[in-house]
Amino acid sequence: MFYLLILAVMTACGKPVADFTYASQQSVAPAEVRFDNQSQEAETYKWDFGDGATSTDVAPVHVYKSSGNYTVQLIASKGKKTTISEKKIIIEQPIDCLVEIETEYGSMTVKLSNATPLHRDNFIKLAEEGYFDDLLFHRIIKGFMAQGGDPNSRGAAAGQGLGMGGPGYTIAAEFVDSLIHVKGAIAAARTGGPSNPEKRSSGSQFYLVQGNPLSEGALNGVESQKGIRYSPEQREAYFTKGGTPNLDREYTVFGYIIEGLDVLDKIAAVETGSRDRPRKDVKMKVRVIK
C-alpha cells in the first residue's frame, strides 16, 4: 500500500518510475533472460546486466554466458529526471561440460562428452589457457567439415601452409560407439598412415562435422565395410541430419554442437582456395561456459 502511494505521487509529479521483472526458461548458464519493463512516465532506458553488457532497449533479452550472482540495474529517464531500479539474478553453473566457439559468423555451443575424458579435459585446459583464441579454421570443405586448432595459424600469412602444428603431444584414441560423426560432431584431427597405428589424436586440432544426409544404401555400405551396426536412432540421424560415417572408429568424436548449427553452415559455405584454406580468414575464440 505504501509503495502504491509513493508510485502515485511520483507519477502525478511527472517523475519517471523505474521498475521491471524478468523471466527465463532456465537459470543455468548459458541462460537467456527476458526483461519486462514496467516503468512509468519514462522516455529512455539504460540497462546494466551486471556482467559488463548494457542495453537501451525498452524490453531487452540478454544471454548470461557464465554462472554468477548479478545485479541488474535499470535507469529510467524523462528529461533530466531519472530513477533507478535494481534486482538480483542468479545464474547457476551448468552440470554438463560446455564450451562456446565464437566466430564472426556467430557462436556455437558445444557439449563435451564425459565418455571421452582425455579429450574433454584437454580441450577445456587449452580453452581456459586461451590457446585457441585467434586461431583459424584453416581447412574447410563444404559438405564435409571445418578444421582448426593449429597454433601456427595465428597471424598466418596468406597462402601459408597450415595443419601440422600442435601443443607438442598427442592423445590416446577414445572411440565410443554412441559418439558418431553425425552433423555437429566435434572430433579430433590426427595424422594418418602407418606412422600412427594407434590413431592417436592431435593435441589441439579438431574439426566440426557438416556432412550430407545419407541414403539407406550408403549407410548400409558403411556398416558392411566397417563391421558397424548403428542403432535405429543413429541411422535416423545420418538419414536426416547427415554426417560422415566413414570416419567412425577412425577419429575420436568427443562432443556435439547443441546450439549454432546454422553458424557451422555459414562457416562451411565460405570461399576457399589452395589446400581448402578460406580466402578470408575465419578466426575463432573458445571459452568454457561455467
N, C-alpha and C positions, 0 to 999 in steps of 0.2 A: 504494500500500500504506500509506504514511504517512497519507494523507488518510482512508482507511478506518479506520485505528486511532484517529485523533482523533474521527471520527464515532462510532465505537462507544463511546468513553469518554464523550463528551458525552451520547449517548443514554442510557447507563447512569446518568449523574448526573441525568437528568431535565431537562437543559437543552435548549431548542429549537435546532434546526439549520436555518438559512435556506438554501434552495437553489432554483434554478429554471432552466428552459430556455425558449426562445422559438422561434416559427416564424412565418413569413409567406409568403404566396404571391408577394409581390413586395417589393422593397426600395426602390421608387420612390414618392415622395410623390404622393398620399396613400396610405399603407400601413397595412393592418390587421394588427396583430401579436397573436398568441395566446400567452399566457404559461402555461407548465405548472409549477405549484407542486410542487416535490419536497422541500419542507421536512419535517422530522420533529419530533415531540413539541411542536408549536406549537398554540396555541389561537386566536390572532388574527394578522392580517397587515396590513401597511401598505405599499402600493406607491407609489413615486415614479418616474414615467416619464421624468423629465428634461426635460420640455417645459412644466412647470407644472401638469400634471394628476396626480392621485393616485387611489388606489382602496383599498378594504378587502375587495374580493372575494377569494375563495380563488384562483381562476384567471381573471384578467380578460382581456378583449380590448380593446386600445387602438388608436386610429387616430392615426397621426402625420400631421398635415396639411402639414407643411413638412419639407424636407430638413435634414439636420444630423447631427452626432455626439452621441448622447445616452447618458447614464449612467443605467441603470435600477437602482433600489435597492429591495430587499425587506427589510423588518424583520419578523422572525418572533418572536412573543412567547408566553410562557407565564407567567402571573402577572407578577412583576416581572423575570423573566429574558428577555433579548432577544439575538438575534444578527442580523447584517446580511450580506446578500449583494449584491454589485454586479457588473453586467456592462455592457459597451459594446454599443450598437446603432447601426448606420449606415444612415441613410435618404438615398437619393440624390435629386438634383433631377430632376424629370420632363423628358423631351425635348419633349413637347407643351406648348402654352400652355394652362394650366388655371386656372380661377377657381372659387371657391366662392361661391354666393349663399345666404346664411343667412337664414332666417325663423323665426318661432315655430312654423311647421308642419314644420320640418325644413330640411335643407340640400340644395342641388343642385350637382353638379359639372358645370361647362360646359367643353367643349373648344373653344377658339377656332381658327378656320381660318387656316392660313398662306396660303390663296388670297385672303384679304381683308386684306392687311397694314395698310391705313389704319384699318379698323375695329378690327382686333385690337390694334394698338399704342395707339390712342386709348382703348380700353376698359381696357387694362392700366394706362395712365397715370392715368386717373381713379380706378381702383380703388386703386392704390398711394397716391394722394393722400387717400384716404378720402372721395372725392366722393360716393359712393353711400350711405355709412353713414347709417342712419336715414331715408333717403328711403322713399317709399311706392310700393307697386303701386297706383297711383291709379285705374286703369281696368281692370276685369276683366269679361270676358264669357264665361260658361261655354260650352264647346264651341267657343270661338274663340281667345282669348288673354288674357294678363295683361301689362299695360304699366306701366312705371315709369321712373325716372331723371330726373324733373322736380325740379330743385333747390328749386322753390317748395313742394314737398310736405313738406319737412322742417318739422315742427311746424305744419302747416297746420290751420286751424280747421275744424271740422265744416261741411260744406256749401260750403267754398271751392272755386271753380272751379280746376281744375288741367289741365296738359297743354301749356302754352305756354312753359315755362321751359327753359333750356339754358345751356351754358357760353359762349355768345356767338359760336359758329362752327358751321358745318356741314361735312359730309364728303362727298366725291365718291362717287357710287354705285359699288359693286363687284359687279356681277351675274356670278355664276359658275354655269354650268349644272349643276354637280354639287352645288350647295348649294340645296336646295329647302325649301319651307315644310311639311315633314313634322313630326309631333308631336315636341316637344322642341327645335325650332329656336329660336335666338336671332337676332332681326333688329332692324334699326334703324328706329325710327319716323321720320316726316318729315311736312312739310307737303305738302298735295296741291294740285291745281288748276294753273292757268296761271302762278301765281307761282313754281313750282318745276319748270320743264320738264326740268331735268337729273336730277330725282328725287334730289337731294342729301339725305343723311341728317342727322337731328338729331345734335348733338354729344354728347348724353348719353342721350336717351330711347331705350328699347329695349322689345321685347316678347318673351314666350315663347309659342310656338305650342302650343295644345292641339288644337283642331280635332276632327273626327269622321272615322271611316272613310268612304271614298267608294266609290260603285258604279262599275263599269266605264264605264257610260254617262255618268256625271257627269264622270269624268276625261277621257273621250274628248271631251266637250264643251269642257273647258278647253283641251285640246290644239288643237282646231279653232279656237277663238276666239283663242288667243294665238299660234298657229303654233309650238307647242312639241311636241317629241317626247321623252317621258320614256323612260328605259331600263327594261328589264324589272324591275330591282331597285327603281327609283324608283316604278314603278307598284305593285309589290307592297307597298312601304312605305305608299303612300297608301291601298291597299285594307285593310291590316291595322292599321297604327298610326293612320292618319288624318292630317289636316293641313288646310292652307288653300291649295291650289294656285292659286287666283285671285289670290294676292299675289305669285306668282313673277314675276320680272323687273319688279316694281313697287317692292319694298322689298328692301334688301340683307340677306340671311342671312349671318351671319358666324361661326356655330358651332352646336354641339348639346349638349344635356344628355346626359351619358353615365352619370350616376347621380343618381337622385332624381326620376324622372318621377312617382312617386306623390305627391311633395311638390307638384309642379305641379298635379296633380288636386285636391289638398286646397285649394290657393290658389284655383283656378278655381271651387270649389264654395261660396265664402263668399257671404253675403248682400250684395247691393249695393243702392244707392239711386239718387239723381239722378246723371246723367252716368256711370253704371256705376261709381261710386266705392263701395268697400266701406263698409258701415255701421260696421264696426270696422276701424281702421287695420291694414294689413298692411305692416310695416316690413321693410327689408332691410339686410343688411350684405354687402359684396362684398370679397373678398380674393383676391390672387393666390397660387396654390399654387406654391411654388418652394423 
